[in-house]
Amino acid sequence: MDRKQFIKSTIGALVAIPVVSLLSCSSDDSPVPVATTPPVSTPPQRDCIANGTLTSIASNHGHSLIVSAADVQSGVQKNYSFTGGTHNHNVTVSAANFTSLSNGNSVLVSSTTGDGHTHSVTISCA
């Protein structure tokens, strides 16, 4: 084999390799499996107007407070009194607080002093 024949056969082999490789690819049209993530569950939407409110009184010792859905819907500032043991406290929920509750947000208000202490009260939508 002379040099010219060697070059021709080498080039021919180099051209043939990609063609053979392409022909050996699978013709299977099955879809390629794709990894999926499980659906994320969204927490239920809290709605003060439809469901009323939940209240949490910090350092509580028998107090309870109810803020009704009707109060949230009216949106007018309101003073609430709550008793526990031998003393009572008052909290004022402002019109702005009711607007925030209407939008599904929680609010934090402070009570008046009773028996030498106050309470932080968190009001949130049920």
C-alpha positions in Angstrom: 0.0 0.0 0.0 1.4 3.3 -1.0 1.0 6.6 0.7 -1.9 7.8 -1.4 -3.9 4.5 -0.8 -3.2 4.7 2.9 -4.6 8.3 3.1 -7.7 7.3 1.1 -8.5 4.3 3.3 -7.9 6.3 6.5 -10.2 9.1 5.4 -12.8 6.5 4.3 -12.6 4.8 7.7 -13.0 8.1 9.6 -16.1 9.0 7.5 -17.6 5.6 8.1 -17.3 5.6 11.9 -19.9 8.4 12.5 -22.3 6.9 10.0 -22.1 3.5 11.7 -22.5 5.2 15.1 -25.6 7.0 13.8 -27.1 3.8 12.4 -26.6 2.0 15.7 -28.7 4.6 17.7 -32.0 3.2 18.9 -35.1 4.2 16.9 -37.3 3.6 20.0 -39.8 6.6 20.3 -40.8 5.8 23.8 -40.9 8.8 26.1 -38.0 9.3 28.3 -39.0 9.0 32.0 -38.9 12.4 33.8 -38.4 12.7 37.5 -41.4 14.3 39.1 -41.8 15.9 42.5 -44.9 15.1 44.6 -47.5 17.8 44.6 -47.1 20.4 47.3 -50.2 20.6 49.5 -51.2 24.2 50.3 -52.6 24.9 53.7 -56.3 25.8 53.8 -57.0 29.5 53.3 -57.9 31.1 56.6 -60.9 33.5 56.4 -61.9 35.6 59.4 -65.2 36.7 57.8 -66.3 33.2 56.9 -64.8 31.3 59.9 -64.3 33.8 62.7 -61.1 34.1 64.6 -58.8 32.3 67.0 -57.2 34.1 69.9 -54.1 33.3 71.8 -53.4 35.1 75.1 -49.7 35.1 76.2 -49.0 34.1 79.8 -52.7 33.1 80.1 -54.2 32.0 83.3 -57.8 31.4 82.6 -58.7 34.3 80.3 -60.6 33.9 77.0 -61.5 36.3 74.3 -63.8 35.9 71.3 -63.7 38.2 68.3 -66.6 37.3 66.1 -66.8 37.1 62.3 -69.5 39.8 62.4 -67.1 42.2 64.3 -64.4 41.5 61.6 -66.9 42.2 58.8 -68.2 45.4 60.4 -64.6 46.7 60.7 -65.4 49.2 63.3 -63.0 49.7 66.3 -64.2 47.7 69.3 -63.1 47.3 72.9 -63.3 43.9 74.4 -63.1 42.9 78.1 -61.9 39.5 79.3 -61.9 38.2 82.8 -59.8 35.5 84.4 -59.6 34.7 88.1 -60.4 37.8 90.1 -59.3 40.5 87.6 -60.1 41.6 84.1 -58.3 43.1 81.1 -59.4 45.2 78.1 -58.1 45.2 74.5 -58.9 47.5 71.7 -59.1 46.1 68.2 -58.8 49.0 65.8 -60.4 49.5 62.4 -57.0 48.9 60.8 -56.7 45.6 62.8 -60.0 44.5 61.4 -58.9 45.4 57.9 -55.8 43.3 58.4 -57.9 40.4 59.7 -60.3 40.8 56.7 -57.3 40.2 54.5 -56.4 37.0 56.3 -53.6 38.4 58.5 -53.0 38.0 62.2 -52.8 41.0 64.5 -51.2 41.5 67.9 -52.7 43.8 70.5 -51.8 44.4 74.2 -54.2 44.3 77.1 -54.7 46.9 79.7 -53.1 46.2 83.1 -55.0 44.1 85.5 -53.8 42.7 88.8 -50.3 44.2 88.0 -49.7 42.7 84.6 -50.7 42.8 80.9 -51.1 40.2 78.2 -50.2 40.2 74.5 -53.1 38.9 72.5 -52.8 37.4 69.0 -55.9 37.3 66.9 -55.8 35.2 63.8 -58.3 33.8 61.3 -59.8 30.4 61.7 
